[in-house]
Amino acid sequence: MMHNPGSQRGPARGSSRGPMGGGRGGGPMAMMKGEKARDFKGTMLKLIEYLGAYKISILIMMLFAAASTVFTIFGPKILGKATTKLFEGVMGQISGSGQGIDFDYIGQIILLTLGLYAVSSFFAYIQGWIMSSVSADITYRFRRDIAAKINRMPLRYFDGTNHGEVLSRVTNDVDTVNQTLNQSLSQIITSVTTVIGVLIMMLSISWQMTLVALLTVPLSMLVIVVVIGQSQKYFKQQQDYLGHVNGHVEEMYGGHVVMKAFNGEADSVQRFDALNRTLYNAAWKSQFLSGLMMPIMNFVGNLGYVGICILGGYLVIQEAISLGDVQAFIQYVRSFTQPITQIANISNILQQTAASAERVFEFLNEKEEVAEAADPLKLETIQGHVEFKDVHFGYSEEKIIINDFCAEVLPGQRIAIVGPTGAGKTTMVKLLMRFYDVNRGAILVDGHDIRDFSRSDLRKIFAMVLQDTWLYNGTIMENIRYGRADATDEEVIAAAKAAHVDHFVRTLPDSYQMVLNEEASNVSQGQKQLLTIARAVLADPRILILDEATSSVDTRTEVLIQRAMSSLMHNRTSFIIAHRLSTIRDADWILVMNNGDIVEQGKHEELLQRGGFYADLYNSQFESASG
């Protein structure tokens, strides 16, 4: 019925990579150095291509942003005319040669200025609304594409990648792209337009005053570079030690009982104080230095204003320009330095955008599962005849861990797979479910290669009950129904009764409508296992896989689970993986594996009588037994 295979040396796992991400601090006008993309140009081209679907919306946003800025720029120039008219009227009254203040003209200028600012605000609102909609939709698309990609990824990828790494791309990186795009796209337009427009307006008033204003720009930039250079190292230290403090607190709360049991309170407090003290020192220094930015910038700006006022007063006396032009110029100078700083900051924002987008695109470009068969096989009925033919497999192609594995399982048989840890038991189950594809050979179900089925249809044939129970935050009814989404309440309850679940569920608050918390810790381990069995009963599979399903429960609960599993296995082909060899005595056939080989096979009593590898395993668990 079954015959011998080759060798295995335990799954070869890929190395885990920790989440990428740089800490960032903040402060007034601080330009924090974020994580940089390895391929900035390539990533930005991909991002621009990804944004292609929104090119019309982005173009409209840019037009509205530019228009809003232009209307704002004209405001001071027009308002200056009112100041000039007011000055002329006052001077005329003093000298007695004028007609007084022309309030009608001034009123018209003020209304015109208010109109310009109102239109500017309206355009700014429109561009902000468009950009928010675009960035939110990009976030939605990224997360939708990542979620779809996760379902197409082979388990091999997740074996070699830290789960936090994947979650970080779905959450942190996508959020960073959203926020930075929302900030930078419109800010680029407004800042560039403001700098060019303000410079033109300043030159139109006086090139001499413009030259004085421009002399303060290099000095301002020097201040920014020096302050940021000093504060950056403290911001980084602040973020690093914030992570250390949070990690220590989380660790201490998570292991609170163990920490108290070993009298670790004093050591914990001492370590927290040391981390917190370093965090405090870094935090106040970074905030103090970044807080110096505005006062120093204001000081430099005020030096420029003094020079401009002196020169402007002189030009007014010389009647080269009007007083209103001086007032407008001072307003323009106030508007000139800020967008220059913003443009410098945008380069850093774009680096952060590129770094996050690069990680998202890297994930979206990861190698996917082997494509489905072009014309997948669909069988009306499944008998449950399973055959392993010369199966070779390795978690990496360089290291084959299963060689020439051969076995045949007839419909309805209960096959136990036993062996020490790392023998390859669970690996065979993963191959059977096609979580991985064999390197060579084939696995047949009812004479058909499982690669000829679609993965979805193949997995409908199976149901799994694992050692690590998986229940989600939902009602008990919903968790059982996960086995078959279209099942009625009556069918769910019938499956629960078959799995010996109904009795204890009815003793719980809200019965089947009781909501399990995120870790399902409001029911016991044995109850969780029974619920997963009920889920498998509801799925009504032709082939059943039980992987260490009773290893984490007490003996009394194990008896109850054994009854439920016995009912579930009736007339079904079943693969039972167990460390507790007492649970597989009634198996129709036992495969004994070691290092990927089937070293022995037969029935329980036969294998004990041989006194071989299985007998050694069994006797090591039951030393008091005679064997």
DOVEXDO-610575 format. One line per 8 residues: number of its first residue (from 1); their letters; for each residue x, y, z of C-alpha. Coordinates in Angstrom, 3 decimals, padded with zeros to 6 digits, always signed. Example, Ala and Ser with C-alpha at 12.3 -4.5 7.8 and 13.67 -1.06 7.14 Angstrom:
REM residues 2
1> as> +012.300 -004.500 +007.800  +013.670 -001.060 +007.140
***
This chain:
REM residues 627
1> mmhnpgsq> +000.000 +000.000 +000.000  +002.838 +002.440 +000.792  +006.548 +002.410 +000.152  +009.731 +004.250 +000.948  +011.125 +007.722 +000.118  +014.301 +009.835 +000.632  +015.711 +012.376 +003.105  +014.819 +015.712 +004.745
9> rgpargss> +016.612 +018.113 +007.033  +013.941 +020.522 +008.300  +012.640 +023.642 +006.614  +015.306 +026.089 +005.566  +013.969 +029.500 +006.494  +014.967 +032.774 +004.890  +016.419 +035.464 +007.057  +014.065 +037.991 +008.564
17> rgpmgggr> +014.418 +041.619 +007.726  +013.346 +044.201 +010.240  +011.062 +047.049 +009.288  +012.736 +049.861 +007.523  +011.951 +053.364 +008.702  +013.726 +056.363 +010.056  +012.583 +058.400 +013.008  +011.709 +061.976 +012.386
25> gggpmamm> +011.271 +064.830 +014.750  +009.757 +068.207 +014.160  +010.049 +071.819 +015.054  +009.372 +075.235 +013.646  +010.513 +075.263 +010.042  +012.791 +072.292 +010.746  +013.718 +070.279 +007.670  +014.158 +066.788 +009.005
33> kgekardf> +016.304 +064.403 +007.026  +014.080 +061.406 +006.312  +015.080 +058.007 +005.024  +016.329 +058.255 +001.452  +015.284 +056.099 -001.467  +017.970 +053.937 -003.055  +016.655 +054.817 -006.534  +015.052 +058.250 -006.183
41> kgtmlkli> +014.676 +058.905 -009.910  +013.297 +055.469 -010.767  +010.858 +055.501 -007.871  +009.564 +058.985 -008.685  +009.020 +057.925 -012.318  +006.990 +054.935 -011.096  +005.023 +057.186 -008.766  +004.340 +059.664 -011.583
49> eylgayki> +003.172 +056.744 -013.737  +000.945 +055.581 -010.855  -000.449 +059.134 -010.651  -001.257 +059.067 -014.379  -004.883 +058.195 -013.653  -005.224 +061.537 -011.866  -003.410 +063.758 -014.392  -006.511 +065.845 -015.155
57> silimmlf> -007.321 +066.325 -011.456  -003.695 +067.198 -010.680  -003.549 +069.663 -013.592  -006.722 +071.385 -012.372  -005.300 +071.436 -008.827  -002.105 +073.059 -010.102  -004.051 +075.727 -012.004  -006.155 +076.555 -008.953
65> aaastvft> -003.063 +076.622 -006.694  -001.236 +078.948 -009.076  -004.298 +081.171 -009.504  -004.813 +081.358 -005.736  -001.195 +082.424 -005.267  -001.330 +084.997 -008.080  -004.423 +086.649 -006.598  -002.703 +086.789 -003.217
73> ifgpkilg> +000.423 +088.335 -004.760  -001.521 +091.191 -006.359  -003.136 +092.089 -003.021  -000.304 +094.141 -001.438  +000.364 +096.094 -004.658  -003.274 +097.156 -004.966  -003.605 +097.826 -001.241  -000.528 +100.072 -001.525
81> kattklfe> -002.545 +102.385 -003.797  -004.970 +102.992 -000.921  -002.048 +103.807 +001.379  -000.642 +106.242 -001.193  -004.027 +107.931 -001.666  -004.462 +108.192 +002.103  -000.956 +109.680 +002.497  -001.563 +112.189 -000.308
89> gvmgqisg> -004.881 +113.241 +001.246  -003.355 +113.729 +004.694  -000.441 +115.700 +003.271  -002.862 +117.801 +001.201  -004.880 +118.676 +004.283  -001.724 +119.629 +006.177  -000.477 +121.862 +003.363  -003.959 +123.166 +002.559
97> sgqgidfd> -003.366 +122.607 -001.146  -005.296 +119.351 -001.565  -008.911 +118.230 -001.646  -008.601 +115.977 +001.386  -008.785 +112.167 +001.683  -010.653 +110.408 -001.152  -012.543 +107.815 +000.926  -014.540 +106.588 -002.082
105> yigqiill> -011.347 +105.633 -003.925  -009.880 +104.040 -000.792  -013.127 +102.123 -000.203  -013.063 +100.778 -003.756  -009.442 +099.680 -003.340  -010.254 +097.927 -000.063  -013.281 +096.154 -001.611  -011.163 +095.126 -004.604
113> tlglyavs> -008.457 +093.770 -002.274  -011.027 +091.862 -000.218  -012.429 +090.435 -003.448  -008.967 +089.291 -004.550  -008.312 +087.596 -001.209  -011.778 +085.987 -001.235  -011.207 +084.570 -004.731  -007.733 +083.428 -003.656
121> sffayiqg> -009.180 +081.643 -000.612  -011.862 +079.997 -002.753  -009.271 +078.743 -005.247  -007.083 +077.512 -002.373  -010.073 +075.611 -000.953  -010.780 +074.020 -004.355  -007.151 +072.932 -004.864  -006.969 +071.581 -001.294
129> wimssvsa> -010.177 +069.619 -001.792  -008.945 +068.155 -005.106  -005.536 +067.244 -003.657  -007.058 +065.639 -000.571  -009.371 +063.573 -002.776  -006.493 +062.492 -005.025  -004.152 +061.568 -002.140  -006.949 +059.677 -000.339
137> dityrfrr> -007.740 +057.748 -003.526  -004.047 +056.956 -004.035  -003.959 +055.604 -000.473  -007.023 +053.482 -001.195  -005.485 +052.133 -004.418  -002.156 +051.365 -002.758  -003.824 +049.464 +000.088  -006.178 +047.661 -002.286
145> diaakinr> -003.247 +046.622 -004.506  -001.179 +045.524 -001.492  -004.092 +043.514 -000.046  -004.623 +041.794 -003.405  -000.864 +041.223 -003.713  -000.688 +039.591 -000.265  -003.216 +036.992 -001.411  -001.115 +036.243 -004.499
153> mplryfdg> +002.179 +035.954 -002.638  +003.698 +032.530 -001.938  +004.077 +031.503 +001.697  +007.804 +031.280 +000.975  +007.913 +035.095 +001.017  +006.273 +035.355 +004.443  +008.574 +032.651 +005.831  +011.540 +034.887 +005.026
161> tnhgevls> +010.016 +038.298 +005.821  +009.172 +039.826 +009.170  +005.399 +040.274 +009.482  +005.951 +043.774 +010.834  +007.760 +044.564 +007.577  +004.644 +043.790 +005.532  +002.344 +045.631 +007.949  +004.661 +048.646 +007.870
169> rvtndvdt> +004.251 +048.902 +004.101  +000.455 +048.718 +004.352  +000.238 +051.307 +007.122  +003.265 +053.558 +007.677  +004.612 +053.717 +004.124  +001.242 +054.262 +002.465  +000.358 +056.926 +005.049  +003.684 +058.674 +004.413
177> vnqtlnqs> +003.055 +058.724 +000.653  -000.451 +060.085 +001.284  +000.650 +062.850 +003.659  +003.729 +063.930 +001.745  +001.938 +063.993 -001.605  -000.858 +066.010 -000.048  +001.680 +068.497 +001.303  +004.284 +068.634 -001.430
185> lsqiitsv> +002.386 +068.699 -004.749  +000.343 +071.808 -003.980  +003.169 +073.358 -001.948  +005.606 +073.074 -004.871  +003.216 +075.042 -007.063  +002.348 +077.684 -004.481  +005.944 +078.128 -003.296  +007.465 +078.431 -006.775
193> ttvigvli> +004.654 +080.713 -007.944  +005.021 +082.850 -004.822  +008.801 +083.220 -005.173  +008.619 +084.115 -008.891  +005.546 +086.334 -008.517  +006.800 +088.187 -005.447  +010.226 +088.701 -007.026  +008.586 +090.201 -010.143
201> mmlsiswq> +006.388 +092.501 -008.020  +009.380 +093.589 -005.927  +011.411 +094.376 -009.049  +008.457 +096.305 -010.468  +008.525 +098.539 -007.382  +012.288 +099.079 -006.952  +015.306 +097.105 -008.089  +017.465 +098.803 -005.422
209> mtlvallt> +015.157 +097.654 -002.559  +014.934 +094.180 -004.148  +018.734 +093.902 -004.058  +018.745 +094.761 -000.325  +016.023 +092.137 +000.314  +017.939 +089.471 -001.613  +021.067 +090.063 +000.475  +019.260 +088.608 +003.523
217> vplsmlvi> +018.395 +085.320 +001.735  +021.891 +083.734 +001.867  +022.163 +084.737 +005.524  +018.778 +083.122 +006.256  +019.791 +079.930 +004.451  +023.046 +079.818 +006.423  +021.085 +080.049 +009.680  +018.757 +077.239 +008.572
225> vvvigqsq> +021.636 +074.948 +007.602  +023.569 +075.567 +010.851  +020.552 +075.135 +013.160  +019.298 +072.038 +011.365  +022.773 +070.524 +011.349  +022.926 +070.866 +015.138  +019.331 +069.867 +015.902  +019.162 +066.893 +013.505
233> kyfkqqqd> +021.338 +064.605 +015.634  +019.189 +065.320 +018.687  +015.967 +064.726 +016.771  +017.309 +061.352 +015.640  +018.381 +060.489 +019.181  +014.973 +061.586 +020.433  +013.166 +059.249 +018.012  +015.549 +056.377 +018.764
241> ylghvngh> +015.104 +056.655 +022.525  +011.370 +057.216 +022.198  +011.297 +053.787 +020.553  +013.499 +052.357 +023.338  +011.223 +053.769 +026.054  +008.062 +052.520 +024.330  +009.637 +049.109 +023.777  +010.706 +048.847 +027.415
249> veemyggh> +007.259 +049.871 +028.688  +005.492 +047.447 +026.353  +007.855 +044.643 +027.336  +007.384 +045.284 +031.053  +003.587 +045.397 +030.780  +003.529 +042.321 +028.562  +005.668 +040.351 +031.029  +004.369 +042.060 +034.158
257> vvmkafng> +003.700 +038.828 +036.073  +007.112 +037.325 +035.285  +008.876 +040.608 +036.102  +007.211 +040.776 +039.543  +007.735 +037.065 +040.175  +011.506 +037.500 +039.766  +011.607 +040.792 +041.737  +012.648 +042.733 +038.657
265> eadsvqrf> +010.826 +045.956 +039.588  +013.894 +047.859 +040.736  +015.923 +046.872 +037.683  +013.010 +047.774 +035.394  +012.584 +051.215 +036.990  +016.344 +051.841 +036.845  +016.484 +050.947 +033.147  +013.408 +053.069 +032.412
273> dalnrtly> +014.920 +056.039 +034.237  +018.150 +055.751 +032.241  +016.288 +055.586 +028.914  +013.877 +058.346 +029.920  +016.722 +060.615 +031.048  +018.471 +060.232 +027.695  +015.160 +060.876 +025.920  +014.608 +064.010 +028.024
281> naawksqf> +018.054 +065.398 +027.253  +017.702 +064.754 +023.519  +014.139 +066.115 +023.426  +014.817 +069.474 +025.109  +017.974 +070.073 +023.086  +016.233 +069.305 +019.783  +013.216 +071.439 +020.644  +015.393 +074.292 +021.960
289> lsglmmpi> +017.579 +074.356 +018.860  +014.635 +074.157 +016.450  +012.902 +076.812 +018.562  +015.835 +079.148 +017.910  +015.015 +079.060 +014.209  +012.181 +081.599 +014.203  +013.811 +084.176 +016.522  +017.055 +084.118 +014.505
297> mnfvgnlg> +015.165 +084.226 +011.207  +013.097 +087.137 +012.506  +016.282 +088.928 +013.571  +017.823 +088.459 +010.119  +014.544 +089.504 +008.519  +014.343 +092.611 +010.691  +017.839 +093.626 +009.594  +016.558 +093.493 +006.040
305> yvgicilg> +013.451 +095.493 +006.987  +015.622 +098.215 +008.546  +017.677 +098.500 +005.367  +014.547 +098.459 +003.196  +012.805 +101.119 +005.323  +015.832 +103.434 +005.203  +016.239 +102.996 +001.460  +012.470 +103.181 +000.888
313> gylviqea> +012.192 +106.409 +002.889  +014.998 +107.914 +000.884  +013.343 +106.922 -002.431  +009.993 +108.365 -001.282  +011.708 +111.675 -000.405  +013.316 +111.602 -003.846  +009.826 +110.882 -005.241  +011.228 +107.818 -007.018
321> islgdvqa> +008.443 +105.649 -005.554  +005.264 +106.219 -003.541  +004.726 +105.480 +000.159  +002.194 +102.776 -000.726  +004.852 +100.992 -002.771  +007.122 +100.890 +000.295  +004.303 +099.353 +002.355  +003.599 +096.813 -000.426
329> fiqyvrsf> +007.298 +095.997 -000.719  +007.588 +095.272 +003.012  +004.621 +092.891 +002.707  +006.301 +091.184 -000.255  +009.539 +090.775 +001.672  +007.598 +089.031 +004.458  +006.141 +086.686 +001.810  +009.471 +086.040 +000.075
337> tqpitqia> +011.577 +084.121 +002.609  +008.929 +081.622 +003.715  +008.382 +079.925 +000.297  +012.177 +079.693 -000.171  +012.348 +077.738 +003.089  +009.384 +075.626 +001.964  +011.052 +074.802 -001.350  +014.176 +073.653 +000.523
345> nisnilqq> +011.969 +071.559 +002.818  +010.062 +070.020 -000.107  +013.249 +068.283 -001.281  +013.318 +066.419 +002.021  +009.583 +065.687 +001.826  +010.063 +064.237 -001.655  +012.890 +062.040 -000.336  +010.510 +060.667 +002.296
353> taasaerv> +007.829 +060.156 -000.365  +010.278 +058.318 -002.617  +011.609 +056.141 +000.225  +008.110 +055.049 +001.242  +006.876 +054.648 -002.334  +009.975 +052.587 -003.165  +009.143 +050.106 -000.393  +005.530 +049.874 -001.558
361> feflneke> +006.558 +049.307 -005.197  +009.169 +046.744 -004.098  +006.415 +044.731 -002.432  +004.044 +045.091 -005.393  +006.841 +043.824 -007.690  +007.660 +040.768 -005.560  +007.505 +037.395 -007.299  +004.027 +035.894 -007.056
369> evaeaadp> +002.815 +032.325 -006.766  +003.176 +030.030 -009.755  +000.364 +030.875 -012.141  -002.783 +028.778 -012.105  -003.388 +026.201 -014.829  -004.781 +027.805 -017.990  -007.781 +025.440 -017.940  -008.119 +024.279 -014.302
377> lkletiqg> -009.562 +020.855 -013.621  -013.008 +020.639 -011.983  -014.270 +017.316 -010.594  -017.906 +016.706 -009.712  -017.043 +014.318 -006.878  -013.865 +013.690 -004.884  -013.101 +010.228 -003.549  -010.099 +011.202 -001.434
385> hvefkdvh> -007.447 +008.974 -003.038  -004.070 +010.677 -002.461  -000.705 +009.640 -003.880  +002.779 +011.120 -003.423  +004.963 +010.175 -006.409  +008.719 +010.722 -006.148  +008.273 +014.078 -004.396  +011.366 +016.282 -004.055
393> fgyseeki> +011.146 +019.588 -002.206  +013.284 +022.254 -000.542  +012.334 +025.625 +000.961  +015.252 +026.911 -001.086  +016.236 +025.362 -004.401  +019.841 +024.989 -003.241  +018.844 +022.871 -000.244  +016.474 +019.994 -001.032
401> iindfcae> +015.068 +018.582 +002.214  +012.666 +015.906 +000.908  +013.937 +013.402 -001.628  +011.926 +010.772 -003.500  +008.955 +010.750 -001.081  +006.433 +008.097 -002.146  +003.191 +007.124 -000.429  -000.364 +006.136 -001.343
409> vlpgqria> -003.477 +006.798 +000.735  -006.766 +005.129 -000.133  -010.144 +006.927 +000.200  -011.441 +007.057 +003.768  -008.184 +005.927 +005.390  -006.780 +007.529 +008.546  -003.081 +008.057 +008.012  -000.902 +009.135 +010.907
417> ivgptgag> +002.396 +010.875 +010.208  +004.754 +010.766 +013.173  +008.372 +011.586 +013.842  +010.630 +013.917 +015.803  +010.604 +017.689 +015.374  +011.946 +018.708 +011.948  +011.257 +015.311 +010.384  +009.167 +016.902 +007.608
425> kttmvkll> +005.638 +016.064 +008.792  +004.131 +019.532 +008.448  +006.077 +020.138 +005.243  +004.166 +017.293 +003.566  +000.887 +018.887 +004.615  +001.954 +022.254 +003.155  +002.762 +020.535 -000.123  -000.569 +018.726 -000.103
433> mrfydvnr> -002.470 +022.016 +000.371  -000.235 +023.588 -002.289  +001.069 +026.281 -000.001  +004.304 +025.299 -001.729  +004.824 +023.494 -005.037  +007.045 +020.437 -005.272  +010.422 +020.844 -006.986  +010.098 +017.474 -008.713
441> gailvdgh> +007.594 +014.668 -008.703  +003.850 +015.046 -008.204  +001.052 +014.822 -005.662  -002.128 +013.279 -007.029  -005.715 +013.528 -005.794  -007.981 +010.923 -007.380  -005.302 +010.397 -010.010  -004.994 +014.071 -010.967
449> dirdfsrs> -001.965 +016.279 -010.323  -002.949 +018.913 -007.765  -001.282 +021.540 -009.990  -004.061 +020.928 -012.534  -006.622 +022.286 -010.038  -007.029 +025.953 -009.227  -005.738 +026.625 -005.730  -009.210 +027.702 -004.648
457> dlrkifam> -010.873 +024.479 -005.874  -008.067 +022.332 -004.454  -008.352 +023.848 -000.984  -012.115 +023.324 -000.956  -011.326 +019.609 -000.910  -009.428 +019.984 +002.377  -010.096 +021.226 +005.882  -007.356 +021.803 +008.437
465> vlqdtwly> -007.352 +021.769 +012.227  -004.042 +023.109 +013.511  -002.280 +023.255 +016.856  -002.318 +027.068 +016.710  -006.011 +027.861 +016.689  -007.055 +030.877 +014.633  -010.214 +032.718 +015.628  -010.931 +036.330 +014.784
473> ngtimeni> -012.674 +039.232 +016.469  -016.309 +038.334 +015.795  -019.170 +036.232 +017.135  -018.833 +032.502 +017.720  -021.430 +031.992 +014.984  -019.306 +033.980 +012.514  -016.116 +032.128 +013.474  -017.679 +028.711 +012.851
481> rygradat> -019.321 +029.941 +009.628  -015.829 +030.824 +008.341  -015.654 +027.186 +007.222  -018.504 +027.767 +004.751  -019.669 +031.333 +004.248  -023.127 +030.435 +002.886  -024.071 +028.095 +005.764  -027.355 +028.780 +007.584
489> deeviaaa> -027.560 +029.247 +011.351  -029.101 +025.778 +011.644  -026.162 +024.225 +009.771  -023.690 +026.065 +011.994  -025.424 +024.801 +015.130  -025.535 +021.252 +013.721  -021.766 +021.402 +013.092  -021.264 +022.733 +016.627
497> kaahvdhf> -023.206 +019.807 +018.083  -021.151 +017.324 +016.038  -017.959 +018.920 +017.396  -019.227 +018.876 +021.035  -019.268 +022.679 +020.993  -022.984 +023.391 +021.402  -023.132 +022.584 +025.120  -020.389 +024.955 +026.300
505> vrtlpdsy> -021.413 +027.700 +023.842  -024.905 +027.820 +025.342  -023.389 +028.394 +028.784  -021.582 +031.535 +027.570  -023.043 +035.054 +027.712  -024.978 +035.710 +024.450  -024.432 +032.074 +023.395  -023.567 +031.911 +019.670
513> qmvlneea> -023.678 +035.720 +019.441  -020.916 +036.143 +022.015  -018.114 +038.229 +020.498  -014.615 +036.784 +020.790  -011.962 +039.403 +021.535  -008.973 +039.947 +019.268  -006.931 +037.127 +020.796  -009.992 +034.969 +021.629
521> snvsqgqk> -008.781 +034.935 +025.230  -012.355 +035.026 +026.585  -012.658 +031.275 +025.876  -010.284 +028.505 +026.964  -007.668 +026.838 +024.762  -009.689 +023.627 +024.575  -012.847 +025.541 +023.642  -010.959 +027.343 +020.896
529> qlltiara> -009.770 +024.016 +019.514  -013.314 +022.629 +019.523  -014.536 +025.727 +017.660  -011.945 +025.145 +014.923  -013.105 +021.529 +014.667  -016.709 +022.743 +014.331  -015.516 +025.013 +011.523  -013.950 +022.003 +009.768
537> vladpril> -017.156 +019.946 +010.258  -019.153 +022.755 +008.622  -016.746 +022.851 +005.650  -017.582 +019.146 +005.043  -014.270 +018.320 +003.285  -013.355 +015.070 +001.565  -009.823 +015.183 +002.977  -009.002 +016.243 +006.523
545> ildeatss> -005.692 +017.394 +007.992  -005.174 +017.389 +011.756  -001.822 +018.923 +012.669  -001.002 +018.534 +016.389  -004.635 +019.391 +017.121  -004.541 +018.177 +020.739  -000.999 +019.000 +021.795  -001.812 +022.166 +023.750
553> vdtrtevl> -004.751 +020.953 +025.849  -005.122 +018.909 +028.999  -005.869 +015.196 +028.960  -009.585 +015.568 +029.817  -010.152 +018.125 +027.058  -008.101 +015.931 +024.733  -010.614 +013.112 +025.180  -013.434 +015.486 +024.218
561> iqramssl> -011.501 +016.729 +021.178  -010.702 +013.136 +020.187  -014.431 +012.341 +020.146  -015.107 +015.396 +017.990  -012.281 +014.494 +015.613  -013.411 +010.868 +015.423  -016.837 +012.048 +014.293  -015.236 +014.470 +011.837
569> mhnrtsfi> -012.935 +011.817 +010.321  -015.751 +009.344 +009.642  -015.683 +008.338 +005.939  -013.052 +010.965 +005.163  -009.432 +010.569 +004.104  -007.531 +011.937 +007.090  -003.933 +012.899 +007.720  -003.106 +013.049 +011.421
577> iahrlsti> +000.135 +014.629 +012.590  +000.794 +014.057 +016.283  +003.567 +014.178 +018.852  +001.414 +012.398 +021.423  +001.599 +008.929 +019.950  -001.281 +007.745 +022.158  -003.639 +009.725 +019.908  -002.898 +007.749 +016.734
585> rdadwilv> -003.257 +004.138 +017.946  -006.440 +003.683 +015.909  -004.938 +004.996 +012.642  -005.325 +002.682 +009.627  -001.686 +003.224 +008.749  +001.259 +005.026 +010.332  +004.082 +006.680 +008.423  +007.164 +007.155 +010.595
593> mnngdive> +009.353 +009.980 +009.268  +012.881 +010.989 +010.148  +014.942 +013.539 +008.199  +012.447 +013.463 +005.328  +012.495 +009.669 +004.982  +009.662 +007.248 +005.678  +011.815 +005.050 +007.866  +008.957 +002.762 +008.980
601> qgkheell> +005.308 +002.196 +008.174  +002.555 -000.074 +009.419  -000.077 -000.336 +012.149  +000.533 +000.680 +015.736  +000.924 -002.821 +017.209  +003.071 -004.025 +014.328  +005.472 -001.119 +014.700  +005.803 -001.659 +018.448
609> qrggfyad> +006.569 -005.330 +017.956  +009.364 -004.491 +015.502  +011.161 -002.536 +018.235  +012.471 +000.005 +015.755  +012.384 +003.802 +015.471  +008.639 +004.077 +016.201  +008.953 +001.872 +019.286  +011.773 +004.086 +020.581
617> lynsqfes> +009.631 +007.201 +020.045  +006.628 +005.619 +021.741  +008.562 +004.247 +024.697  +010.314 +007.572 +025.251  +006.862 +009.078 +025.883  +005.571 +006.188 +027.957  +008.556 +004.855 +029.841  +006.305 +002.975 +032.227
625> asg> +004.714 +001.071 +029.327  +006.081 -002.317 +028.405  +006.238 -001.289 +024.717
***
